[in-house]
Amino acid sequence: MKQNNSCYLFGMYEPDTNSVIINAINDTYSGTPHTISCEKCNSSVLLYTPDDIAYLYRLAQENPLLYAELACKPNGLQEYVDAMNWFNPS
């Protein structure tokens, strides 16, 4: 039995283009991948130290779907870096 509005998500980090590629398939969407440029998204984040960029690259590599979700929210990546600094003070 087929469910209505089913959605299948797959995300991966593409190191050659420094981007996250997301595939979503549902009843109205055929599966064309979305590409999110990490360089563009990361450039809008204010870092406490230059080393903080590692938080974003690690997130993109280890959990690309969460990275994509945060990148699509206003201040999502900034709030992630802020939280990581709060939990891991220097």
C-alpha positions as CSV (number, residue, x, y, z in Angstrom):
1,M,0.0,0.0,0.0
2,K,1.4,3.4,-1.1
3,Q,1.3,6.2,1.4
4,N,0.3,9.7,0.2
5,N,2.8,12.5,0.6
6,S,5.7,10.1,1.2
7,C,9.0,11.8,1.3
8,Y,12.4,10.2,1.0
9,L,15.5,12.3,1.8
10,F,19.1,11.7,1.1
11,G,21.9,14.1,1.7
12,M,25.6,14.0,1.1
13,Y,28.6,16.3,1.3
14,E,30.4,16.8,-2.0
15,P,34.0,17.8,-1.2
16,D,34.9,18.6,-4.8
17,T,32.4,21.4,-4.9
18,N,32.2,22.1,-1.2
19,S,28.5,21.7,-1.2
20,V,25.7,19.6,0.3
21,I,23.5,17.8,-2.2
22,I,20.0,16.9,-1.1
23,N,17.6,14.6,-2.9
24,A,13.9,14.6,-1.9
25,I,11.2,12.5,-3.6
26,N,7.5,12.8,-2.9
27,D,4.2,12.7,-4.8
28,T,4.8,16.1,-6.5
29,Y,8.6,16.2,-6.7
30,S,10.5,14.0,-9.1
31,G,13.8,14.0,-7.4
32,T,16.0,16.7,-8.9
33,P,18.8,17.3,-6.4
34,H,19.2,20.6,-4.5
35,T,22.7,21.9,-4.1
36,I,23.7,24.1,-1.2
37,S,27.0,25.9,-1.4
38,C,28.8,25.6,1.9
39,E,31.2,28.4,1.0
40,K,28.3,30.8,0.4
41,C,26.3,29.7,3.5
42,N,29.4,29.7,5.8
43,S,30.5,33.2,4.7
44,S,27.4,34.7,6.4
45,V,28.4,33.2,9.8
46,L,30.3,35.3,12.3
47,L,33.0,33.2,13.9
48,Y,34.4,33.7,17.4
49,T,37.7,32.4,16.2
50,P,38.8,31.3,12.7
51,D,38.9,27.7,14.0
52,D,35.1,27.7,14.5
53,I,34.6,27.1,10.8
54,A,35.4,23.5,11.7
55,Y,32.0,23.2,13.4
56,L,30.3,23.9,10.1
57,Y,32.4,21.6,7.9
58,R,32.1,18.8,10.3
59,L,28.3,19.3,10.4
60,A,28.1,19.3,6.6
61,Q,30.2,16.1,6.3
62,E,28.6,14.1,9.2
63,N,25.0,15.3,9.0
64,P,24.3,17.0,5.6
65,L,20.5,16.9,6.1
66,L,20.8,18.9,9.3
67,Y,23.3,21.3,7.7
68,A,20.8,21.9,4.8
69,E,17.9,22.4,7.3
70,L,19.9,25.0,9.3
71,A,21.3,26.7,6.1
72,C,17.7,27.3,5.0
73,K,16.6,28.9,8.2
74,P,17.4,32.5,9.0
75,N,20.4,32.5,11.3
76,G,20.3,28.7,11.5
77,L,24.0,28.2,11.0
78,Q,24.9,31.2,13.2
79,E,22.9,29.8,16.0
80,Y,24.6,26.4,15.5
81,V,28.0,27.9,15.8
82,D,26.9,30.0,18.8
83,A,25.6,26.9,20.5
84,M,28.8,24.9,19.8
85,N,30.8,27.7,21.4
86,W,28.5,27.8,24.4
87,F,29.0,24.0,24.9
88,N,32.7,24.1,24.1
89,P,34.1,27.3,25.6
90,S,37.7,28.1,24.8
